Amino acid sequence: MEVTFNERFAKQVVNKSMRITEGENVFIYAVREAFDLAEAIALECDVVGAKPMVVTYSDEYMKKSLTMPSEKHVEIMGKQWLKALEASDAYIAIGIPALSEVPVSRVGAWRRSRKHFTDVLEKKGIRWVNIRYPTPNRAKESGVTLAKSRNVILSALDIEYGELLEKGSRIVKAVYGSKKIQVTSEQGTDIEFRVENRKWIIDDGVIGPEDIEAGDVGLNLPCGEVFVAPIETTAEGTAFFNVPTNYWGHRISGLKLEFKDGKIVDYDAEEGRQEFKRALDAATGDKDKIAEFAIGLNPKARFINDILVDEKVLGSIHIAIGNNKGPAYGGKNNSSLHWDLVMMGPTVSVDGKTIMKDGKLRT
């Protein structure tokens, strides 16, 4: 009998990426359209002797639950969610809701509630994975067809994970022990920041024993990047992001950020400037500080206005603002926001040595 993609991918997630074992409890949270994949993963958990719990939701429910109650109720996380997570050894999220019809302020309130959830993940060292999944509403708000969204995501998942690790290892070797990063582009980017004593991490789609020992217990699928948390007070200069960003369905393009002492001191956008401001206003803590620098490595990822996929495109880099605390990043920012912003075709220099020229890696 032919093995379906869901069955094959479920084995990848359970046995390789997450390395779920007998006796573990697994929390699976999925969009309704991904229920078949959620069940395939749950069944694979059953096979290895783990105990899965599957929770699903629809876009319509999410929209109503974030707009109909008062905002103070939206930002409260239910205790039963936290208790269920605390009893889990692994957390698997499949897909994200389409929230273009939900005001940014309400999205921000929801993200503030979710901060309690992610804090439990971090505190207890629970292994986690975010899996992107194509849905009609997400494709629509991203401005692509469902067929293209599905093809790009499935293709970016169906890669040679060993080759990806080798490519990431070459980059880490080239940047090991470095102190200063400079990023420039023809669109006006000229920013530098320091990274000494910060670890570089390879997002290779697998949580291995060495990752667990280092506290790096989370990953994204599609995977494919090398990243580091810059020293938070050191970013100086301008970054122009020529790839649009989609903040939970709200489009922002041509975003330009000015950094001083690691913090955003000015910003502008060709489209969605007000949405960017609202997103910052609705976030907590160190929301406007540099959090991450990363290089995309996935050879099959393509731009579909979905940040988890876009940031993996080979030839791209991304700079994040907001949260980066915890053992995985090793940073100091604490915020309800972690926002990856992507640019294509930049030049990247490490301690004066060019490792990427106009988007082409030299390592």
Secondary structure, 3 states (H helix, E strand, C coil): CCCCHHHHHHHHHHHHHCCCCCCCEEEEEEEHHHHHHHHHHHHHHHHHCCEEEEEEECHHHHHHHHHCCCHHHHCCCCHHHHHHHHCCCEEEEECCCCCCCCCHHHHHHHHHHHHHHHHHHHHHCCEEEEECCCCHHHHHHHCCCHHHHHHHHHHHHCCCHHHHHHHHHHHHHHHCCCCEEEEECCCCCEEEEECCCCCCEEECCCCCHHHHHHCCCEEEECCCEEEECCCCCCCEEEEEECCCEEECCEEEECEEEEEECCEEEEEECCECHHHHHHHHHCCCECCCEEEEEEEECECCCCCCCCHHHHCCECCEEEEEEECCECCCCCECCCECCEEEEEEECCEEEECCEEEEECCEECC
